[in-house]
Amino acid sequence: MYSFLPELSSWATYSLLAFEKGSHFGASIEFFLYDTPKVMMLLFLVVFGVGIIRSFFTPEKTRAFLSGKSEFAGNVLAALLGIVTPFCSCSAVPLFIGFVTAGVPLGVTFSFLIAAPMVNEIALGLLYGLLGWK
């Protein structure tokens, strides 16, 4: 499907919509028509994947996993769990409150609260794609 997008966006911009080739506005319309379907397909796949992952990592399982650990191990596990779980800041704050009420130490809950919305696998993938391994 991606292979048809350059030709389709060029045809739609310059033949169908009749913008002048080489104009800045025509180039921006062509880029919009080229990039929007790619972003929508990627967004669909990411939302679908996060929905599947979220069905396995429920807040109750997370609370049970973090309670009863030493403070150092709890901080490391909470930060790693915050990185790999698909919780955004909207769900991280209620989880934070749930961790505190479940008796998880405050430092451990802050490790999760900071890592969950700020560091995620998509951001790490984008960083790797932009900068490379070195």
SULGI-V982439 format. One record per residue. N is the residue number from 1. RES is the residue in one letter. PHI is phi in radians with two decimals (none if undefined). BURIAL is # if it has 9 or more other ideal C-beta (glycine too) atoms within 8 Angstrom, else .. Layout:
N|RES|PHI|BURIAL ; N|RES|PHI|BURIAL
//
This chain:
1|M|none|. ; 2|Y|-1.14|. ; 3|S|-1.19|. ; 4|F|-1.52|. ; 5|L|-1.12|# ; 6|P|-1.07|. ; 7|E|-1.20|. ; 8|L|-1.15|# ; 9|S|-1.20|# ; 10|S|-1.17|# ; 11|W|-1.10|# ; 12|A|-1.16|# ; 13|T|-1.30|# ; 14|Y|-1.67|# ; 15|S|-1.72|. ; 16|L|-1.31|. ; 17|L|-1.55|. ; 18|A|1.05|. ; 19|F|-1.44|# ; 20|E|-1.31|. ; 21|K|-1.19|. ; 22|G|1.64|. ; 23|S|-1.40|. ; 24|H|-1.15|. ; 25|F|-1.17|. ; 26|G|-1.10|# ; 27|A|-1.16|# ; 28|S|-1.23|. ; 29|I|-1.16|# ; 30|E|-1.09|# ; 31|F|-1.12|# ; 32|F|-1.09|. ; 33|L|-1.22|# ; 34|Y|-1.39|# ; 35|D|-1.54|. ; 36|T|-1.05|. ; 37|P|-1.10|# ; 38|K|-1.12|# ; 39|V|-1.15|. ; 40|M|-1.14|. ; 41|M|-1.14|# ; 42|L|-1.14|. ; 43|L|-1.10|. ; 44|F|-1.05|. ; 45|L|-1.15|. ; 46|V|-1.18|# ; 47|V|-1.12|. ; 48|F|-1.11|. ; 49|G|-1.12|. ; 50|V|-1.16|# ; 51|G|-1.09|. ; 52|I|-1.18|. ; 53|I|-1.10|# ; 54|R|-1.16|# ; 55|S|-1.23|. ; 56|F|-1.61|. ; 57|F|-1.82|. ; 58|T|-1.44|. ; 59|P|-1.06|# ; 60|E|-1.16|. ; 61|K|-1.14|# ; 62|T|-1.14|# ; 63|R|-1.06|# ; 64|A|-1.14|. ; 65|F|-1.23|. ; 66|L|-1.55|# ; 67|S|-1.36|# ; 68|G|1.47|. ; 69|K|-1.75|# ; 70|S|-1.17|. ; 71|E|-1.16|# ; 72|F|-1.14|. ; 73|A|-1.12|. ; 74|G|-1.14|# ; 75|N|-1.12|# ; 76|V|-1.15|# ; 77|L|-1.14|# ; 78|A|-1.16|# ; 79|A|-1.15|# ; 80|L|-1.14|# ; 81|L|-1.17|# ; 82|G|-1.13|# ; 83|I|-1.27|# ; 84|V|-1.54|. ; 85|T|-1.50|# ; 86|P|-1.52|. ; 87|F|-1.52|# ; 88|C|-1.57|. ; 89|S|-1.15|. ; 90|C|-1.14|. ; 91|S|-1.71|# ; 92|A|-1.26|# ; 93|V|-1.18|# ; 94|P|-1.08|. ; 95|L|-1.13|# ; 96|F|-1.01|# ; 97|I|-1.12|. ; 98|G|-1.13|# ; 99|F|-1.13|# ; 100|V|-1.13|# ; 101|T|-1.23|. ; 102|A|-1.42|. ; 103|G|1.64|. ; 104|V|-1.26|# ; 105|P|-0.99|. ; 106|L|-1.10|. ; 107|G|-1.10|# ; 108|V|-1.16|# ; 109|T|-1.17|# ; 110|F|-1.18|# ; 111|S|-1.05|# ; 112|F|-1.17|# ; 113|L|-1.08|# ; 114|I|-1.36|# ; 115|A|-1.34|# ; 116|A|-1.08|# ; 117|P|-1.48|. ; 118|M|-1.55|. ; 119|V|-2.05|. ; 120|N|-2.49|# ; 121|E|-1.16|. ; 122|I|-1.23|. ; 123|A|-1.12|. ; 124|L|-1.16|# ; 125|G|-1.13|. ; 126|L|-1.16|. ; 127|L|-1.09|. ; 128|Y|-1.12|# ; 129|G|-1.15|. ; 130|L|-1.38|. ; 131|L|-1.83|. ; 132|G|1.43|. ; 133|W|-1.29|. ; 134|K|-1.26|.
//
